[in-house]
């Protein structure tokens, strides 16, 4: 029964994942592209603007998408009321917020360290925020309706449009930073147009005060929690802009985007995970299912983070048609990538533990767990970035996610204890530590091709070390063998 549930989650995670990976891959391609067409100083300004967009998104949506998902999943006949109320409220609030940004764009640009000459970029940022917020509730509805292909298709179209628009505006029209922002506006507008048919449930308006109060009561803790969480993800760039310079921000951003590959894995899991656990929360074996999901997620994410840490430097330096993945002038920031990768792996564990808070509707607990990470982010970046530069920012990010994950686990044990498989998890961390030690030894003894061969061996060591320890149980091995047999072509029938 548990493995059957795993297949359902795995199927939807795969669809969401393929769309997320494709979308993030296309978006990821912009990082190398920017390093070849933008100076590090200009890329630093772009990174800072999008960091502030990420912060503003939390205020724009103020947890209403999470509240809609929670109440619509109850299927009590009031789904359209919840959709209309949340959508119309976000629409009105987004217009107000965007107008305020436009009115105060110059002082905001000065205060944030970008300079008054970049205040025009905030106009485009306000449009991106408005358009993206219009799509939030329709996208959430598609997830609840288990329509991952539709969800994936629209998301992918938006990213492809963004990629094409960036190329045309920066290469053909030489618009520079302005072109980056205009491309984002175009892609957000196309995404909103594609979702217009899914906005029909908001009309005729069914906005009720009672539903709005219920949604708001659930949603408001996501605002401070979201802001604190966003501090962990993007605060390092604004602080780096204030205490350092735009060039440092640009180099850090280019390498940070390479490390964000792990975030793709976490995001593709999260897209399917939240509807999955909400629908199964009342089942008798729910906790057993959640524990098994956590184990499988840890295995996959840990190995991926290890493999990417080992080979990302080789991939960056490998020339393709005379071009490297990112321009050589950005290579000085490569050392931050492994730290970013494992930081995002910890964030994936945090998302697993969040099941307890959402199921019990104790979302107030999110404030304290993410606030802990936010405090460390502010203090760590202010003290570490001036002293250690980019590495200080990367280790601060890792420390934030570590504290948030531990804090969320402590809260989760009290609210909704899940019997996690600690023996298996402990063995995983021992294997990871052994792989890290092996790389440390090989790095001091070999270089060039010999070091590359050692890294291949270390990458294979992780999965192979699970076999002699009988990490997978008899039921799991039988299920895996069955999946392999089903995947083999059937033998042709013998002629009569």
Steps between C-alpha positions, in 0.01 A plus 500: 500500500782741591683433173177552305476847654864557411425425135217757497725765652783397271283527186380851577843605625643381169254708296539806720868425512551478126320831457691656788832363379429615145383840621792539740739363239388763250517762774833355611632558147455872558778502761774395253341724237512802731865436586586529130287807415495698827787640704520364854390842632182495287427141594534603864229765454272244332555256787417768756176602323379140483594450866266784591232357270525175696446691826210699355334180376453388860314821583300490177371148555505513886433126533165508320604227255582266789171585670302434182670161456428403860128586495426394142654158569228435760248465212205624706317656206646847553794467262375773262437735790857446622637549147303819430574656839873434491542593132307829517674605819846434355407683180395815686792489745754451219381812316538707817848365575622559142375859499687568826823356354473723192435812710805443722736335250778763522544506881475120511777466238723736698439332837570152362839606367417466129492873434236738365607426140346152537163614639335429164566129551259501794211592266557178307543312828156621616342370177667161544371478857145595396482252213660215695255550785204468263615148410561378855151373586429346156832311516411376849159383373668297225711324762192419708321368192796270425562655160878497499528494120300821464695655787828390346411617150409854601802538725731378226353731235559797730863407554563437129354842419725655764806331353421607144415856606829530691698384199323734257504807725859462621667373182297663222390821671787533753258611774721377785345496848177656374464215252520246785209668678289546186547130417367409846193719448428338162529144635281580803235655273494195270464268801207707632329489159530121485338474842206727417263201444587377850405833658132455413419354843558847646204638301230586567667623822438281803701696755373439854626653820473171687717315248748787485540492879557125497756526222678794663521331840681207339707713262642782713773294673646428156592870460761533778596138441535562127698820549733325742533208260573734212772665710673164497473470121575849367604740778867433436490683167350830624738497799792423269395793282505731804826383661690397186441586134287400200780293347522271803122459495511409131769233546321355803166497318639317196644220716201496734278433199711194418448373855128556467478180296423331832212739548346354184489159667346641817244704306388210280447293813317779682256559211360148538570453872258756646182380327616141560529523878188716542285239326649210700518661842196310630605158376596240761850452358565870432792533740666186367470637146645838604794332672579290194478805274752677724745210475476479122530875461813503718664224295438667166574859602816408691647305211412770245659770716813288534529428125442863402755619757761266356457589133360854478849653476594269210174579323554874532853488356418264213493699172217447252552662159748734659268607785502387863188466713569836662759753396847451647479834680234345728697184597635645822162427660488125423582404859156613621310244289536184720392698807191627315414150378498345847322804641212436263504131591434607860213717374346188348509332843333810645216467247450139606471599867249774414231235453427508875438875507270504197293195599439630853437856366759634749654731243600746773790264568644595161571845636744378762682245285554734207565796729791305647640458150433864416686626808800283413484627142510865603766458768706251300506701178578827676794345686622233255471675162731794588759254635473195273318636196305250291591198714367680805165544323490134389574358847247737653237360263595144601483586871158659456349191339662276762343699785163519324496124437588414859245751635225365274578144607468596868163665431382209284573242771271688736213565258486187284775248569604288202699179559798581280737216419797627700719191465491522121545877506798477734668254265450742210683776683786264586535407133496868400771578757708213361466637146604845621807356674593302188485815287710693752769232484490469120506878455830515687659213307382529140417755236383510140369173353590293807295730720209479257511118515501519880193724492317251278584228750378710794175577317439125449604419856187663647234276338720191511554540877124458552492148356716298745327668795158379375381860505192409298258251656362184342175672396692785336735263318206295373322814381814624324551160335137504385540847353810385309317192370204713387743728321651215294348421160301179490660217301353439158261209471641189343368416155260207485 
